[in-house]
Amino acid sequence: MVLQRFKLPESATPLQRQVATFLRSKLKVPDVALIVLFSISLRTWLLTILWFVLLPLARRWDLGPLYIITTIFLVIFMNLGKRQPGEASAYSIFNEDFRELPGTLNAERLDRDIRAGQF
């Protein structure tokens, strides 16, 4: 079994280096835990902490189901991703001139193939 060693990238800030050194040398945190801690973005950590801070308020005001549904929608929308400039969407309505991806099966093409006797 090969164990991975934790190594900060060259682009790490001085604060990240200090925190990593403190966690490794003083607290003896294992490398696997350090890899997990430093692979998650600061934004994600802050949102997770905010979620746990708001959780007791939702329980106090009996908003549990609404809190869970809102959490699910936020997770979905935050993980949709970004398209690169010039990259086509799978949905033609989001592309310039409603351009479709090559090989897309639509009603027009299906109708044309049936009328031409290709089916």
C-alpha positions in Angstrom: 0.0 0.0 0.0 1.4 3.4 -1.1 0.8 6.3 1.3 0.6 9.7 -0.3 2.7 12.4 1.3 1.1 15.9 1.7 3.0 18.6 -0.1 1.8 22.2 -0.6 2.0 23.6 -4.1 4.5 26.3 -4.9 1.7 28.8 -5.2 0.7 28.4 -1.5 0.4 31.5 0.5 2.6 32.1 3.6 -0.5 31.6 5.8 -1.2 28.2 4.2 2.4 27.2 4.8 2.2 28.2 8.5 -1.1 26.4 9.0 0.2 23.3 7.3 3.4 23.3 9.4 1.5 23.8 12.6 -1.0 21.1 11.9 1.7 18.6 10.8 4.4 19.3 13.5 2.5 20.4 16.6 -0.9 18.6 16.2 0.5 15.6 14.3 -2.3 15.6 11.8 -1.9 12.7 9.3 -1.1 13.5 5.7 -4.4 12.1 4.4 -6.3 14.6 6.6 -4.0 17.4 5.4 -4.6 16.5 1.8 -8.4 16.7 2.4 -8.2 19.9 4.4 -6.1 21.7 1.8 -7.9 20.4 -1.3 -11.2 22.1 -0.4 -11.5 25.7 -1.3 -11.8 28.5 1.2 -15.2 29.4 -0.2 -16.5 25.8 0.4 -15.2 25.8 4.0 -16.9 29.2 4.7 -20.2 28.0 3.2 -20.0 24.7 5.2 -19.4 26.7 8.4 -22.3 29.0 7.5 -24.6 26.0 6.9 -23.8 24.6 10.4 -24.3 28.1 12.0 -27.7 28.5 10.4 -28.9 24.9 11.2 -29.9 25.6 14.9 -31.9 28.7 13.7 -33.8 26.5 11.2 -34.6 24.0 14.0 -35.7 26.7 16.4 -38.1 28.2 13.9 -39.4 24.8 12.6 -38.0 25.4 9.1 -36.2 22.0 8.8 -37.9 20.8 5.5 -37.4 24.2 3.9 -33.8 24.3 5.0 -33.1 20.9 3.5 -34.8 21.8 0.2 -33.0 25.0 0.0 -29.7 23.2 0.7 -30.4 20.7 -2.0 -31.1 23.5 -4.6 -28.0 25.4 -3.6 -25.8 22.3 -3.9 -27.2 21.7 -7.4 -26.8 25.2 -8.6 -23.3 25.6 -7.2 -22.2 22.5 -9.0 -23.5 23.3 -12.4 -20.1 24.3 -13.7 -19.0 26.9 -16.2 -18.6 26.6 -19.9 -15.4 27.8 -21.5 -15.7 30.8 -24.0 -16.7 29.5 -27.4 -17.8 26.1 -26.0 -21.3 24.9 -27.2 -24.0 24.0 -24.8 -25.8 20.7 -25.1 -29.0 22.7 -25.2 -29.3 24.6 -28.5 -31.3 27.5 -27.0 -28.2 28.6 -25.1 -25.9 28.7 -28.2 -25.4 31.4 -30.7 -28.0 31.2 -33.5 -29.6 28.2 -31.7 -26.8 26.1 -33.2 -27.1 22.4 -32.3 -24.3 20.0 -31.5 -23.3 17.6 -34.3 -25.3 14.4 -34.2 -28.2 15.8 -32.3 -31.5 14.0 -33.1 -34.3 16.5 -33.4 -37.9 16.4 -34.9 -36.9 18.1 -38.1 -34.1 15.6 -38.9 -36.3 12.6 -37.9 -39.1 13.9 -40.1 -36.7 14.4 -43.0 -35.2 10.9 -42.6 -38.7 9.3 -42.5 -39.9 11.2 -45.6 -36.7 10.3 -47.5 -37.3 6.6 -46.7 -34.1 6.2 -44.6 -35.9 4.5 -41.8 
